[in-house]
Amino acid sequence: MNCGASNLKRAPSSVKADPDLVRFISSLKEKSYLLKIFNKGLDKLKENMFAGDKIEKKKFPKHYVQKFQINNLYKLNLNSRYRLTYTLIGDKSGVAVVVLEVLDHKEYEKRFGYS
């Protein structure tokens, strides 16, 4: 459930990505479909940090809590197959979006323990 976040619209101070994700995205071919939809997702997040659906704390994957020490988590559907996960962190300029992963639906279900 979105918990009302969709009613909010606020641009973040910046949009960043986890270094592992940066390496993955950098490896994609310039005209790849995944890169295209990833960039569209980033554009949405640059306009509105609440563009994704907020995930309940009890559903946070342990992997995210251990690796990223998150205390909030969102998912943005890039299309019917791909999901982007991100968190919001305070920085000196305000609130930044930090993109954690891009997962296909099967990987997303596995990461979140749905399969």
C-alpha positions in Angstrom: 0.0 0.0 0.0 1.2 3.5 -0.8 0.4 5.0 2.6 -0.8 8.3 1.0 2.7 9.1 -0.5 1.2 9.4 -3.9 -0.6 12.6 -2.7 2.8 14.2 -2.1 4.9 15.5 -4.9 8.4 16.8 -4.1 11.6 16.9 -6.1 14.6 15.5 -4.2 17.8 17.4 -3.7 19.6 14.8 -5.9 19.3 11.3 -7.3 22.1 8.9 -6.7 22.7 5.2 -7.3 24.5 2.5 -5.4 28.0 1.9 -6.9 27.1 -1.7 -7.9 24.0 -0.5 -9.8 26.1 2.2 -11.5 28.5 -0.5 -12.7 25.6 -2.6 -14.0 23.9 0.3 -15.8 27.2 1.4 -17.3 27.6 -2.0 -18.8 24.3 -1.8 -20.7 24.3 -1.0 -24.4 23.5 2.7 -25.2 20.2 1.9 -26.9 19.1 -1.1 -24.7 15.5 -1.2 -23.6 16.5 -1.6 -20.0 18.6 1.5 -20.0 15.8 3.5 -21.7 13.2 2.5 -19.1 15.7 3.0 -16.2 16.4 6.6 -17.4 12.6 7.2 -17.6 12.3 6.0 -14.0 15.2 8.3 -13.0 13.4 11.2 -14.7 10.2 10.4 -12.7 12.2 10.3 -9.4 14.0 13.6 -10.2 10.5 15.3 -10.4 9.0 13.4 -7.5 10.8 11.4 -4.9 7.5 9.9 -3.9 6.7 8.5 -7.4 7.2 4.9 -6.2 5.2 2.8 -3.8 6.3 2.8 -0.2 7.1 -0.6 1.2 6.1 -1.6 4.7 9.1 -1.9 7.1 8.2 -5.5 7.9 8.6 -6.4 4.2 12.1 -5.0 3.9 14.5 -7.7 2.6 17.2 -8.4 5.1 19.7 -7.9 2.3 18.7 -4.2 2.0 18.8 -3.7 5.8 22.3 -5.3 6.1 23.9 -3.8 2.9 22.3 -0.4 2.9 21.2 0.2 6.5 17.9 1.5 5.2 15.0 2.8 7.3 12.6 3.5 4.3 12.1 1.7 1.0 10.2 2.4 -2.2 9.7 0.5 -5.4 9.0 2.1 -8.8 7.5 -0.1 -11.6 9.5 0.7 -14.7 7.2 -1.4 -16.8 5.2 -4.6 -16.3 8.5 -6.6 -16.0 11.1 -4.4 -14.2 11.2 -2.8 -10.8 13.5 -0.2 -9.4 14.0 0.0 -5.6 15.2 3.1 -3.8 15.5 4.8 -0.4 15.4 8.4 0.7 18.3 9.8 2.8 18.9 13.2 4.3 21.8 15.1 2.8 23.2 18.6 3.3 20.9 19.9 0.5 17.7 18.2 1.6 16.5 14.7 0.8 18.2 12.6 -1.8 16.9 9.5 -3.7 19.4 6.6 -3.6 18.5 4.0 -6.2 19.5 0.5 -4.9 18.6 -2.0 -7.6 16.8 -2.7 -10.8 15.2 -6.1 -10.8 13.1 -8.0 -13.2 9.8 -9.3 -11.7 11.1 -12.7 -11.0 14.2 -11.3 -9.2 12.0 -8.9 -7.3 9.7 -11.6 -6.0 12.8 -13.7 -5.0 14.4 -10.7 -3.2 11.2 -9.9 -1.3 10.5 -13.5 -0.5 7.3 -13.8 -2.6 8.5 -16.9 -4.4 
